[in-house]
Amino acid sequence: MPLEPVYDRALLLLGSKRNKVLTLEEVRQYGVDSFSDPDYLRIYGMVPAAWYRQGIRLLGRTAVECTRDALASRIGRDIAGIVARLPKTSRFSVIDPFAGSCNTLYWILRHVPNSQGMACEVDRQVYEITKRNIAGLEKKIDLQHSEYQPFLAECRLRPHHGLIFFIAPPWGAVLDEVAGLDLRCTIPPIIDVMGFIKTTYPSQRVLVAIQVYEKLNPASLREVQALLDWSDLRIDDLNDAGKNHGVLLGTSGWKPSS
């Protein structure tokens, strides 16, 4: 008898399930095979059976690339703690140029008061599925199908809003379990994204939250930090040591007050 496939990162992100809509059983099997937890892939505040029952669907690649609730909520809380130290700013535009599932953006909006969410996704299939998924959520997100550069250039932002960017371009095959993540090799490189943001919004106070991996290429980290006025690297402790994700928080145009 043929062996049952292992539902892991290789199968869902790089293999035959990459652009397939997963069944509930497959979502749960991914949790079991990869994390020993059938309910691992919690998104939008729901376990898989609950979000699947509401008509929410994920491609194999999105199941791997999305930030699950536990980490997304922590990122949202970390951001809220920093923006509270931004003086004379009471409203915020939260922008995700690489939307995917929009789950992290959803959680940032839950934690940051008086915030509005905008996002773009270049992949047509991912965009269409996510557009349907988020339609019924209590946090409204303006999701566009676009490359990130024209989207950011054309964003209609109110001048008095603080700007928050969640930056998590696809890692693809860049993540190496031994060497770690090179921030210069994401698709597109985070260095390029940061440079475009600084050029597009030169006079506004910006907070960025860059999703990272516990093992980071140190030279690439230094290059990103050199573009920031202030930064703080925070790694979660939700997985096994050496395999945790985290966030690099940074600011441009201001520094958090003590």
VMD Tcl script that draws the C-alpha trace (Angstrom):
set ca {
  {0.00 0.00 0.00}
  {1.26 3.54 -0.78}
  {2.43 5.53 2.21}
  {0.24 8.39 3.42}
  {1.91 11.77 2.75}
  {3.38 13.69 5.66}
  {1.62 17.03 5.98}
  {4.62 19.22 6.62}
  {6.15 22.46 5.36}
  {7.68 20.76 2.33}
  {4.38 19.30 1.11}
  {2.21 22.38 1.71}
  {4.62 25.16 0.77}
  {6.80 23.60 -1.89}
  {4.98 20.41 -2.89}
  {1.76 19.24 -4.50}
  {-0.52 20.96 -1.94}
  {0.96 24.45 -2.46}
  {-1.94 25.86 -4.51}
  {-4.63 23.44 -3.35}
  {-7.46 24.39 -0.99}
  {-7.02 22.19 2.06}
  {-9.83 20.15 3.56}
  {-10.45 20.38 7.30}
  {-8.91 16.95 7.69}
  {-5.77 18.12 5.90}
  {-5.53 21.26 8.04}
  {-5.74 19.14 11.17}
  {-3.29 16.57 9.79}
  {-0.78 19.36 9.15}
  {-1.12 20.31 12.81}
  {-0.61 16.70 13.92}
  {2.29 15.84 11.60}
  {4.19 19.10 12.09}
  {3.33 20.22 15.64}
  {1.56 17.26 17.35}
  {-1.57 19.43 17.66}
  {-4.60 19.02 15.37}
  {-5.78 22.51 16.38}
  {-2.41 24.17 15.77}
  {-3.65 26.39 12.93}
  {-5.83 28.77 14.91}
  {-6.67 31.91 12.95}
  {-9.08 34.84 13.45}
  {-9.58 33.67 17.03}
  {-10.90 30.22 16.05}
  {-9.74 26.60 15.99}
  {-9.75 24.92 12.56}
  {-13.17 23.26 12.92}
  {-14.74 26.62 13.83}
  {-13.19 28.70 11.06}
  {-13.78 25.96 8.50}
  {-17.44 25.81 9.53}
  {-17.71 29.55 8.80}
  {-16.56 28.99 5.22}
  {-12.97 30.12 5.75}
  {-10.51 28.27 3.52}
  {-6.72 28.19 3.12}
  {-4.34 27.11 0.40}
  {-1.51 24.80 1.44}
  {1.03 27.62 1.04}
  {-1.07 30.01 3.13}
  {-1.45 27.45 5.91}
  {2.34 27.43 6.25}
  {2.97 31.12 5.64}
  {0.22 32.58 7.85}
  {0.92 33.66 11.40}
  {-1.29 31.68 13.75}
  {-3.28 33.34 16.54}
  {-0.84 32.89 19.43}
  {2.01 34.69 17.67}
  {-0.18 37.17 15.79}
  {-1.83 38.28 19.03}
  {1.54 38.68 20.71}
  {2.78 40.82 17.82}
  {-0.35 42.93 18.13}
  {0.21 43.45 21.86}
  {3.88 44.33 21.28}
  {2.90 46.92 18.68}
  {0.20 48.38 20.92}
  {2.75 48.82 23.71}
  {5.06 50.79 21.42}
  {2.47 53.01 19.74}
  {1.18 54.00 23.17}
  {4.53 55.80 23.52}
  {4.02 57.83 20.32}
  {3.10 61.33 21.56}
  {0.11 63.26 20.24}
  {-1.15 60.44 18.04}
  {-4.56 58.93 18.67}
  {-5.35 57.25 15.33}
  {-3.38 54.75 13.30}
  {-3.29 53.30 9.80}
  {-2.07 49.70 9.91}
  {-0.73 48.47 6.57}
  {0.22 44.96 5.49}
  {1.88 44.98 2.04}
  {2.04 41.15 1.91}
  {-1.36 40.21 3.22}
  {-1.59 36.43 2.84}
  {-4.33 35.43 5.28}
  {-4.48 38.91 6.95}
  {-4.46 37.15 10.33}
  {-1.67 39.25 11.84}
  {-3.29 42.45 10.59}
  {-6.57 41.29 12.13}
  {-4.89 40.86 15.53}
  {-3.02 44.17 15.33}
  {-6.34 45.92 14.74}
  {-7.77 44.13 17.77}
  {-4.97 45.38 20.02}
  {-4.36 48.91 18.66}
  {-7.26 51.27 19.46}
  {-8.58 53.65 16.79}
  {-6.85 51.80 13.97}
  {-7.83 51.12 10.37}
  {-6.45 48.24 8.32}
  {-5.23 48.23 4.72}
  {-3.47 45.43 2.86}
  {-2.49 44.18 -0.56}
  {-1.77 40.74 -1.98}
  {-0.12 40.17 -5.35}
  {-1.15 36.52 -5.80}
  {-4.61 36.48 -7.39}
  {-5.67 33.13 -5.90}
  {-4.57 34.05 -2.37}
  {-6.22 37.47 -2.71}
  {-9.58 36.06 -3.78}
  {-9.67 33.44 -1.01}
  {-8.59 35.90 1.69}
  {-11.08 38.52 0.48}
  {-13.87 36.01 1.08}
  {-12.38 34.82 4.38}
  {-12.21 38.28 5.99}
  {-15.58 39.53 4.73}
  {-17.39 38.33 7.84}
  {-14.81 39.35 10.46}
  {-15.62 42.07 12.98}
  {-12.44 43.96 12.06}
  {-12.78 45.49 8.61}
  {-9.75 45.37 6.31}
  {-9.44 47.11 2.95}
  {-7.69 44.40 0.91}
  {-6.46 45.17 -2.62}
  {-4.98 42.99 -5.36}
  {-1.70 44.75 -6.13}
  {2.07 44.77 -6.05}
  {3.26 46.40 -2.83}
  {4.99 49.41 -4.43}
  {2.03 50.91 -6.33}
  {-0.23 50.04 -3.42}
  {1.92 51.94 -0.92}
  {2.43 54.84 -3.31}
  {-1.32 55.24 -3.80}
  {-2.50 54.66 -0.22}
  {-4.75 57.50 0.87}
  {-3.50 58.13 4.37}
  {-4.62 60.85 6.69}
  {-1.65 63.06 7.60}
  {-2.39 62.99 11.34}
  {-2.43 59.16 11.49}
  {0.50 57.22 12.87}
  {1.69 54.61 10.38}
  {2.19 50.98 11.36}
  {3.58 48.47 8.85}
  {3.56 44.73 9.33}
  {6.25 43.42 6.98}
  {6.30 39.70 6.25}
  {7.09 39.02 2.58}
  {7.14 35.32 1.63}
  {10.17 33.44 2.89}
  {9.73 30.61 0.39}
  {12.82 28.41 0.42}
  {14.94 31.15 2.04}
  {14.46 29.82 5.58}
  {17.25 27.38 6.42}
  {16.83 25.41 9.64}
  {20.60 25.53 10.21}
  {21.68 28.92 8.83}
  {18.43 30.66 9.72}
  {16.63 33.47 7.88}
  {18.43 35.99 5.68}
  {16.36 39.19 5.59}
  {18.04 40.17 2.32}
  {16.66 37.12 0.51}
  {12.92 37.25 1.19}
  {10.65 37.85 -1.81}
  {11.06 40.84 -2.14}
  {14.04 41.58 0.15}
  {13.03 43.32 3.38}
  {15.86 45.79 2.81}
  {14.12 46.93 -0.40}
  {10.71 47.15 1.30}
  {12.10 49.28 4.12}
  {13.87 51.57 1.67}
  {10.65 52.08 -0.29}
  {8.67 52.89 2.85}
  {11.23 55.46 3.98}
  {11.24 57.07 0.52}
  {7.45 57.07 0.19}
  {6.73 58.46 3.68}
  {9.81 60.59 4.46}
  {8.15 63.02 6.85}
  {5.80 60.72 8.79}
  {6.43 58.79 11.96}
  {6.49 55.10 11.14}
  {6.49 51.93 13.23}
  {7.43 48.68 11.50}
  {6.98 45.14 12.74}
  {9.05 42.66 10.71}
  {8.32 38.98 11.25}
  {11.55 37.07 11.84}
  {12.90 33.66 12.83}
  {14.89 32.85 15.96}
  {17.95 32.05 13.83}
  {18.79 35.16 11.83}
  {21.65 35.97 9.49}
  {23.43 38.61 11.63}
  {24.67 40.70 8.70}
  {21.16 40.97 7.26}
  {19.79 41.97 10.67}
  {22.37 44.75 10.98}
  {21.49 46.07 7.52}
  {17.80 46.34 8.41}
  {18.51 47.91 11.80}
  {20.72 50.54 10.11}
  {17.58 51.84 8.36}
  {15.78 52.37 11.67}
  {16.02 55.08 14.34}
  {15.21 52.55 17.06}
  {14.71 48.78 17.08}
  {13.96 45.91 19.42}
  {14.21 42.22 18.48}
  {11.70 39.99 20.29}
  {11.58 36.21 19.90}
  {8.62 34.19 21.16}
  {8.89 30.99 23.18}
  {5.94 29.14 21.66}
  {7.87 26.31 19.96}
  {11.01 24.29 20.53}
  {14.22 26.19 21.23}
  {15.90 27.25 18.01}
  {12.68 27.10 15.97}
  {10.75 30.05 17.32}
  {9.44 33.00 15.37}
  {9.42 36.58 16.51}
  {9.27 40.21 15.49}
  {11.75 43.00 14.88}
  {10.09 46.24 16.00}
  {11.53 49.45 14.65}
  {10.75 53.11 14.13}
  {11.56 55.73 11.51}
  {11.12 59.45 12.15}
  {10.79 59.04 15.94}
  {11.93 57.06 18.95}
  {9.67 55.66 21.68}
  {9.70 57.74 24.84}
  {10.88 56.06 28.02}
}
mol new
graphics top color blue
foreach p $ca { graphics top sphere $p radius 0.5 }
foreach p [lrange $ca 0 end-1] q [lrange $ca 1 end] { graphics top cylinder $p $q radius 0.2 }
display resetview
